Amino acid sequence: MKKLKFSRDKGTEFYKELNQSLDRYFEDNKIDKTGNKTMMVKMIFYFSLDIMFYWLMITSDNLTQFYIYYLLMGLAVLLTAFNISHDAAHGVAVKSKFWNKFLFQLSFNLQGNNAYVWGKNHNESHHLYTNVEGSDIDVLNNPLVRTSENQPLRRFHRYQHIYTPVLYLFYSLNWFLFRECLMIFNISSRTISIEIPKWEIVKLVLYKFLYIGYMIIIPIYILPFEWNHILIVFLLNHFIISLIFVGVLGVSHLSDYVEHPQPDSNDRLPISWPTLQMYTSVDYNSDSKFFNWTLGGFNAHALHHLLPNICHIHYLDILPIFRALCKKHNITYMEMSYAESLRSHFRFIKGMGRHVSLNKVRFEK
């Protein structure tokens, strides 16, 4: 991964004043930046849903109920990741460093994924160098889907806006079966190389077998259904999870509003880190209580990228401060409805498949 340098610009002062203003806000209101009682309620609620739906699934005697509970369990686990695992990865779900690590490890590893790999690369790659190819692990280098102007334009890319939604169905399965496993051998479809400690490799393999055990093997042996139904619902679960995941996160960074900045020959970006975050993130319905509760603040992505040290439970309260400072410093804050962010995403995918260089849509609030 390339280590990049940043430049100073108006985003530098904006970010400085933003942090000062928010520090005053939390001090004046005598509250912590980490999760509060509401966050505790959310943790109890989502973990309870996980356990409840798994129990209902594993005790089902009706095939229709089995499918419903299995898929609801998968949705509950995903929402747990959005609302708890993510903030825990940033150390802000609760005050305790130990419990943040425990919550993060528990929720990610039990999904068959490696918490260490995701956490390290999410914090040290994606958050630091957002949308910079060669430095951001979440910038795809997939020959089937062109998402960067640096990638070659092939004739079949012309149809990528048609077949990409089908590929999206396999996002979580690819993550579970291939993405992390290939990283063991330092092979990756991503834009950066990954090195995994030996103990984390052992954990990666063990938790994947554990996941297969309680999601496939145990239902096959305990429930009175044909094994093919277990495999079908397993695949359906991953298809649904993948669509929701990409639908929530993909629209934030793959959009014809955002930029994909490139460093110069000295590995320096022409903008500051705060400006990079504002250039590369789209927020949708950022003041929605419903989205904040269900998506864990992922809809306020620019806010999160600039302030990963603040629990999403506070986003609705600090959003007015954030907006006011954006206006004061003449910083463009790209916020829109989810419908518009989704349209923008597919305009981007279609445009990148037809043009070597894509003219960005000028954002106007």
C-alpha positions in Angstrom: 0.0 0.0 0.0 1.3 3.4 -0.9 1.8 5.8 2.0 0.6 9.2 0.8 1.1 12.8 1.9 -1.6 15.4 2.0 -1.6 19.1 1.3 -3.1 22.0 3.2 -6.2 23.7 2.0 -9.4 25.2 3.3 -10.4 21.8 4.6 -7.6 22.0 7.1 -9.1 24.9 9.0 -12.6 23.5 8.6 -11.5 20.3 10.3 -9.7 22.1 13.0 -12.7 24.3 13.9 -15.1 21.3 13.5 -13.2 19.4 16.2 -13.0 22.4 18.5 -16.7 23.0 18.1 -17.6 19.4 18.8 -15.3 19.2 21.8 -17.1 22.2 23.3 -20.5 20.6 22.5 -19.6 17.4 24.3 -18.0 19.3 27.2 -20.9 21.7 27.6 -23.5 18.9 27.6 -21.3 16.7 29.8 -21.6 13.7 27.6 -19.1 11.3 26.1 -18.3 10.8 22.5 -18.9 7.0 22.9 -22.2 5.2 23.1 -24.7 6.1 25.7 -27.8 4.4 27.3 -29.5 4.4 23.9 -26.6 2.6 22.4 -26.8 0.0 25.2 -30.5 -0.5 24.3 -29.5 -1.0 20.7 -26.9 -3.5 21.6 -29.4 -5.5 23.7 -32.0 -5.2 21.0 -29.9 -6.3 18.0 -28.1 -9.2 19.8 -31.4 -10.4 21.1 -32.8 -10.4 17.6 -29.7 -12.5 16.5 -30.3 -15.1 19.2 -34.1 -15.1 18.9 -34.2 -15.7 15.1 -31.5 -18.3 15.3 -33.4 -20.2 18.0 -36.7 -19.9 16.0 -34.9 -21.1 12.9 -33.2 -24.1 14.5 -36.4 -25.2 16.2 -38.6 -24.8 13.1 -40.9 -27.6 12.1 -42.3 -25.8 9.1 -40.3 -25.2 5.9 -41.8 -21.8 5.3 -41.1 -20.7 8.9 -37.6 -22.0 8.5 -36.9 -19.9 5.5 -38.4 -16.8 7.1 -36.5 -17.1 10.4 -33.2 -18.0 8.6 -33.4 -14.8 6.4 -34.5 -12.6 9.3 -31.6 -13.9 11.3 -29.2 -13.0 8.5 -30.8 -9.5 8.3 -30.5 -9.1 12.1 -26.8 -10.1 12.0 -26.1 -7.5 9.3 -27.9 -4.8 11.2 -25.8 -5.8 14.3 -22.7 -5.3 12.3 -23.9 -1.9 11.1 -24.9 -0.6 14.5 -22.5 -2.3 16.9 -19.5 -4.0 15.2 -18.6 -0.9 13.2 -18.5 1.5 16.1 -16.8 -1.1 18.2 -14.1 -1.4 15.5 -13.5 2.4 15.9 -13.5 2.0 19.7 -16.6 4.2 20.3 -19.5 1.7 20.8 -18.8 1.8 24.6 -16.2 3.5 26.8 -14.2 0.4 27.6 -11.4 -0.5 25.2 -11.7 -4.2 26.2 -15.4 -4.4 25.5 -15.1 -2.6 22.2 -12.6 -5.1 21.1 -14.7 -8.0 22.4 -17.9 -6.8 20.7 -16.0 -6.2 17.4 -14.3 -9.6 17.5 -17.4 -11.4 18.5 -19.7 -10.0 15.9 -17.3 -10.2 13.0 -15.7 -13.6 13.7 -19.0 -15.3 14.2 -20.0 -14.2 10.7 -17.1 -16.2 9.4 -15.0 -13.2 8.7 -11.7 -12.1 10.3 -12.1 -9.1 12.5 -8.4 -8.3 12.5 -8.1 -8.1 8.8 -11.2 -6.0 8.3 -10.5 -3.7 11.2 -6.9 -3.0 10.3 -7.6 -2.3 6.6 -10.8 -0.4 7.2 -9.1 2.0 9.6 -5.6 2.2 8.0 -6.5 2.0 4.4 -10.1 3.0 3.6 -10.5 5.7 6.2 -7.1 7.2 5.5 -7.0 7.1 1.7 -10.6 7.0 0.7 -11.2 6.3 -3.0 -7.5 6.5 -3.9 -6.6 3.6 -6.1 -3.6 1.7 -4.9 -4.1 2.9 -1.3 -7.7 2.3 -0.4 -8.5 -1.4 -0.1 -12.2 -0.8 -0.9 -11.4 0.6 -4.3 -12.0 -2.5 -6.5 -9.6 -3.6 -9.1 -12.0 -6.0 -10.8 -11.7 -6.6 -14.5 -15.4 -7.2 -14.8 -16.4 -3.8 -13.3 -14.6 -0.6 -14.1 -14.8 1.8 -11.2 -11.7 4.0 -11.8 -10.5 6.0 -14.7 -7.1 4.3 -14.3 -8.5 0.9 -15.1 -8.6 -0.1 -18.8 -11.9 0.3 -20.6 -13.0 -3.0 -22.2 -15.8 -3.5 -24.7 -17.9 -5.6 -22.3 -17.8 -2.8 -19.7 -20.4 -1.1 -21.9 -22.9 -3.4 -20.3 -21.7 -3.3 -16.8 -24.6 -1.3 -15.5 -26.8 -4.3 -16.6 -24.7 -7.2 -15.1 -23.2 -5.4 -12.1 -26.4 -5.9 -10.0 -26.1 -9.6 -10.6 -22.4 -9.5 -9.4 -23.6 -7.6 -6.3 -25.5 -10.7 -5.2 -22.2 -12.5 -4.6 -20.5 -9.8 -2.6 -20.6 -11.4 0.8 -20.0 -14.9 -0.5 -16.9 -13.7 -2.3 -15.8 -12.0 1.0 -16.4 -15.2 2.9 -15.0 -17.8 0.5 -12.3 -16.0 -1.5 -11.4 -12.5 -0.5 -9.8 -13.2 2.9 -8.6 -16.7 2.0 -6.6 -15.4 -0.9 -5.1 -12.8 1.4 -3.5 -15.7 3.3 -1.3 -16.2 0.3 -0.9 -12.5 -0.3 -3.1 -12.7 -3.3 -5.9 -10.2 -3.7 -8.4 -8.8 -6.2 -8.0 -5.6 -4.2 -5.6 -2.7 -5.0 -3.3 -3.4 -2.1 -1.4 -6.4 -0.7 -2.3 -7.8 2.7 -0.2 -9.5 5.3 -1.9 -11.5 8.0 -0.2 -12.7 11.2 -0.1 -16.5 11.6 -2.5 -16.6 14.6 -5.0 -14.5 12.7 -4.8 -17.0 9.8 -5.6 -19.8 12.2 -8.6 -17.9 13.6 -9.7 -17.0 10.1 -9.9 -20.7 9.1 -11.4 -21.8 12.4 -14.2 -19.2 12.4 -15.1 -20.0 8.8 -15.5 -23.7 9.7 -17.5 -22.6 12.8 -19.8 -20.5 10.6 -20.4 -23.3 8.2 -21.1 -25.5 11.1 -23.9 -23.5 12.7 -25.3 -22.1 9.5 -25.3 -25.3 7.4 -24.2 -28.5 9.2 -26.3 -28.1 12.4 -29.5 -27.3 10.5 -29.0 -30.3 8.2 -28.6 -32.7 11.1 -31.2 -31.2 13.5 -34.0 -30.1 11.2 -36.4 -32.4 9.3 -35.7 -30.7 5.9 -33.8 -31.8 2.8 -30.2 -30.6 2.7 -30.8 -28.8 -0.5 -33.2 -26.4 1.3 -30.5 -25.6 3.8 -28.1 -24.7 1.0 -30.7 -22.7 -0.9 -31.6 -20.5 2.1 -27.9 -20.1 2.9 -27.4 -18.7 -0.6 -30.5 -16.6 -0.4 -29.4 -15.2 2.9 -26.1 -14.1 1.3 -27.7 -12.7 -1.7 -30.0 -10.5 0.4 -27.1 -9.4 2.7 -25.0 -8.6 -0.3 -27.6 -6.4 -1.9 -28.3 -4.5 1.3 -24.6 -4.1 2.1 -23.8 -2.7 -1.4 -27.0 -0.7 -1.4 -26.0 1.0 1.9 -22.3 1.5 1.3 -21.7 1.4 -2.4 -23.8 4.5 -3.1 -21.6 6.5 -0.8 -18.3 6.1 -2.6 -19.2 4.9 -6.1 -21.1 7.9 -7.4 -20.8 10.4 -10.2 -20.7 13.1 -7.6 -17.5 11.9 -5.8 -13.9 12.1 -6.8 -11.1 9.5 -7.1 -8.1 11.6 -6.4 -4.6 10.6 -7.6 -1.3 11.4 -6.0 1.6 13.0 -7.9 5.0 11.5 -8.6 6.0 12.3 -5.1 3.0 10.4 -3.6 1.4 13.7 -2.5 -2.3 14.4 -2.9 -3.2 18.0 -3.9 -5.8 18.2 -1.1 -6.0 17.8 2.6 -7.3 14.7 4.4 -10.5 16.4 5.4 -11.1 17.6 1.9 -10.5 14.1 0.6 -13.3 12.8 2.9 -15.7 15.5 1.7 -14.8 14.9 -2.0 -15.3 11.1 -1.8 -18.4 10.5 0.3 -22.1 11.0 -0.4 -24.6 11.2 2.5 -28.2 10.3 2.1 -31.1 11.2 4.4 -28.5 12.1 7.0 -31.0 13.6 9.4 -33.3 10.5 9.3 -34.0 8.9 12.7 -35.0 5.7 10.9 -31.8 5.4 9.0 -29.7 6.3 12.0 -31.3 3.5 14.0 -31.2 0.8 11.4 -28.0 1.6 9.5 -25.9 2.7 12.4 -25.1 6.1 10.8 -23.7 4.6 7.6 -26.0 7.0 5.7 -24.1 9.9 7.2 -20.8 8.6 5.7 -18.9 11.9 5.3 -19.7 12.7 8.9 -18.4 9.3 10.0 -15.3 9.5 7.9 -14.3 12.8 9.4 -15.4 11.8 12.9 -14.8 8.1 13.5 -14.0 8.9 17.1 -17.7 9.7 17.7 -20.4 7.1 18.1 -23.2 7.2 15.5 -25.8 7.7 18.2 -24.7 11.4 18.4 -24.9 12.1 14.7 -28.3 13.6 14.6 -27.4 16.0 17.4 -24.1 17.2 15.9 -25.3 17.3 12.3 -26.4 21.0 12.6 -22.9 22.0 13.8 -21.4 20.1 10.9 -23.6 21.7 8.3 -23.1 25.2 9.7 -19.3 24.8 9.5 -19.4 23.4 6.0 -21.3 26.5 5.0 -19.0 28.9 6.9 -15.8 27.4 5.2 -17.5 27.0 1.8 -17.1 23.2 2.0 -19.5 21.3 -0.3 -21.4 18.7 1.7 -23.0 16.2 -0.6 -26.2 15.2 1.0 -29.3 14.0 -0.9 -32.1 11.5 -0.8 -31.3 7.8 -1.0 -33.2 7.6 -4.3 -30.8 10.2 -5.8 -27.7 8.6 -4.4 -28.8 5.3 -6.0 -29.5 6.9 -9.3 -26.0 8.6 -9.1 -24.4 5.2 -8.4 -25.8 3.6 -11.5 -25.1 6.7 -13.6 -21.5 6.3 -12.4 -21.4 2.5 -13.2 -22.9 3.1 -16.7 -20.6 6.1 -17.4 -17.5 4.3 -16.4 -18.4 1.5 -18.8 -18.7 3.9 -21.7 -16.2 6.7 -21.3 -12.5 6.7 -20.6 -12.9 9.8 -18.5 -16.1 10.6 -16.7 -17.2 14.2 -16.2 -18.5 14.5 -12.6 -22.0 15.8 -11.9 -21.7 19.2 -10.3 -23.3 19.0 -6.9 -25.7 21.7 -6.0 -27.7 21.6 -2.8 
